[in-house]
Amino acid sequence: MQVDIKTSDIRPIRQTFSNVARRIGGDKPASRYQEATFDMQPMVNFHYRPMWEPERDLYDQRRTAIQMADWYALKDPRHFYYGVYTMTRAKQQEGADRQFEFCEKRRLIAQADEATRESIVQVLMPLRHYEWGANMNNDYVCAYGYGTAVTQPCIFAAMDRLGIAQYLSRMGLQLDGNQGSSLSAGKQAWLELPAWQGVRRMMENLFVTKDWFELFLAQNLVFDGMIYPLIYSHYIDKISPATGNAAGMLTEFMTDWHTETTRWVDATVKTAASESPANAEQLTLWYRVWRDELARAIEPLAQLALGSAGTDVLATIRADLDVRVGRLGLVARAAAGAAA
C-alpha cells in the first residue's frame, strides 16, 4: 500500500491587529511585545472624567510638561510585556533563592563581626523603606502616565521594588536569626538616624511631585543613579569580605536589576529629549535640580557607609551620572557664566 503525504501552505488572512499593522507597516507579523503594547491605552469614548480632577480626561497628555507627537515612541528596549517579564524574574528568583539558601545554611551573615552587622543594619536595612517609596512613585507614573509603552514597564518596576525590599528583609532575618530585630532597627534608622533624614525628606518630596515624567526622571534616573552605585557597588564591595562575600551574593539581584533597568530608563529619557529642544531643556532643568538636592542630602549617608572616603566616592558617582545623562541629550552642567 502506498501512502502519499501531502502538505498544504495555509496563510493567515491577517498577520496582526490593524492598529499594530498601521505602526509597523503593511500586514507584517508582529512581535508579542508590539501586540501587547501598541495602542493598548484607551484614548476616546470615556464615560466620565475623574472626580478628583474633573478638568482632565482619565488619560491626559497635559499631566506632564513633556510633549510627544507619539507617546508609543517611548519603547522599552527589553521588550518586556507581562509574559516575558514574569519568566525573566522567575528565572532570576531561582538563582537568588539558591544564594540565600547557601548563605543561610552556612550562617555567613550571622557570623560577621559585630561592627559589620551593625553597619548592615544602619545602611542596608533602611533601604527597605526607600524601595517602598520607589514602588509608590512608579505606581504613580503608571497611574497618571500616558501611553502603555511607558506605563507598562513602570508597573513592572514598581513590583520589582517590592521584590528588592523583600530580599533586603530576608537578608536582615539571616542577620538576626529570624527574630526581626534588624528590620525594626532599620526602620528606626530610616525614621531617626541623621544620615538618612535627607534622603527621607527628598523621598517625601517625590510623593507630592505632580508631573509624572519629572517623577520618573527623579526616581529612576537621579535617585537610583546615585544611591544604587553608592550602596550596591562601593558599600557592598567594602563589607563583603567581612561576610564571607555573602553581602555580595545576597545583593547580586539588585546589581543585575539596576544594570538592566538602566537600559530602559536611558532609552525613555533619550527618546523624550530628542523629540524637541523644549523637552531637552525641561528634562535638563529637572535633572539639575534633583541631582543637586540629592547630592547634598545623600552626603551624610555616603559618610556613614564609607567613612572618610564617602565624599570622594559620591563626587565620582555624580560625575559618572553627568556623563551618562550627557549621552541622553541632557546638559548636565550650565555653560560658563550662565545660571546653573
Beta strands, then each sheet from edge to edge (+ up, - down):
end
